[in-house]
Structures are given as C-alpha cells and as structure tokens.
Amino acid sequence: MTRMVNCVKLGKEAEGLKLPPYPGEMGKKIFETVSQEGWNMWVKQQTMLINEYRLSPVDPKTRQTLREEMTKFLFGEGSTPPADFVPPQ
C-alpha cells in the first residue's frame, strides 16, 4: 500500500517518499510532510542551482547554501533561480 502525506509543497494529499531523503531531523520532517512529487521538484531545482552557479557539492558552504534553498523551496517562500536563468525549451 502506498503511503500518503499531506504535502506542504503541493498543498494536497499525495504519495509519500519511501525513505527519508535527508539525514537527521530535517530528513524526518521532509519524510513526514513532503510528497514524492514535491521532492522530485526540489531535485530539479537543486540540479539547476548546482549547474547555473557551478557549485561543488563537496564544499561545506555549498551544502549549507543548498540546505537553505531546500528549506525555502519546500517549506517557505520558494527558491528563486538565478537572475539570468533561461529555462530550456
């Protein structure tokens, strides 16, 4: 049976994640309140941020920045793309 959650990102009930996608309390919060679809949206946003800003995920500053952007994207006002970002057509 599929686990359902009230997704804070989508604002509706949707299929939940199978496992916490992030360590610690943040991972638990995401697992309990973000759907698979909402998480997939974040993964796409994160990939865009890494590519556009040429970030290195092994850098501690980058990981902190991505955590802040993830929190804004999933639970806050949203993560904004770079000013000169043009989505692929």
C-alpha positions in Angstrom: 0.0 0.0 0.0 1.2 3.5 -0.9 2.0 5.9 2.0 0.1 9.2 1.6 1.1 12.5 3.1 -0.4 16.0 3.1 2.3 17.6 1.0 3.3 21.1 2.2 4.8 21.9 -1.2 1.8 20.8 -3.3 -0.9 21.7 -0.8 -2.7 18.4 -1.2 -2.6 14.8 -0.3 -0.1 12.8 -2.4 2.1 9.7 -2.5 4.8 10.0 0.2 8.5 9.2 0.0 9.7 5.6 0.6 12.6 6.7 2.8 13.8 9.9 4.4 15.8 11.7 1.7 18.0 13.7 4.1 19.7 12.9 7.4 18.5 14.0 10.9 15.5 16.0 11.9 15.3 17.7 8.5 15.0 14.3 6.8 12.3 13.2 9.2 10.3 16.4 8.6 10.6 16.0 4.8 9.6 12.4 5.0 6.5 13.2 7.0 5.4 16.3 5.1 6.7 16.3 1.5 5.4 14.0 -1.2 7.5 12.2 -3.8 6.3 14.7 -6.4 7.3 17.6 -4.2 10.7 16.1 -3.6 11.2 15.5 -7.3 10.5 19.2 -7.9 13.3 20.1 -5.4 15.8 17.7 -7.0 15.2 19.5 -10.3 15.6 22.9 -8.6 18.8 21.8 -6.8 20.3 20.5 -10.1 19.6 23.8 -11.8 21.2 25.7 -8.9 24.3 23.5 -8.9 24.7 23.8 -12.7 23.9 27.6 -13.0 26.1 28.6 -10.1 28.7 26.0 -10.8 28.5 24.7 -7.2 30.6 21.8 -5.8 28.5 19.6 -3.5 31.7 18.6 -1.6 32.2 22.2 -0.5 30.6 22.7 3.0 29.5 26.2 2.0 27.7 24.8 -1.0 26.0 22.1 1.2 24.8 24.8 3.6 23.5 27.0 0.8 21.6 24.1 -0.8 20.1 23.2 2.6 18.9 26.8 3.0 17.5 26.8 -0.5 15.8 23.4 0.1 14.2 24.7 3.2 12.9 27.8 1.4 11.7 25.7 -1.6 9.9 23.0 0.4 8.7 25.0 3.4 9.0 28.7 2.7 8.6 31.3 0.0 10.4 29.2 -2.6 13.9 29.1 -4.1 14.4 31.5 -6.9 16.5 30.7 -10.0 19.5 32.9 -10.9 18.5 36.3 -12.4 19.9 35.4 -15.8 18.5 31.8 -15.9 16.6 30.8 -19.1 14.8 27.5 -18.8 15.4 25.0 -21.6 12.8 24.9 -24.3 
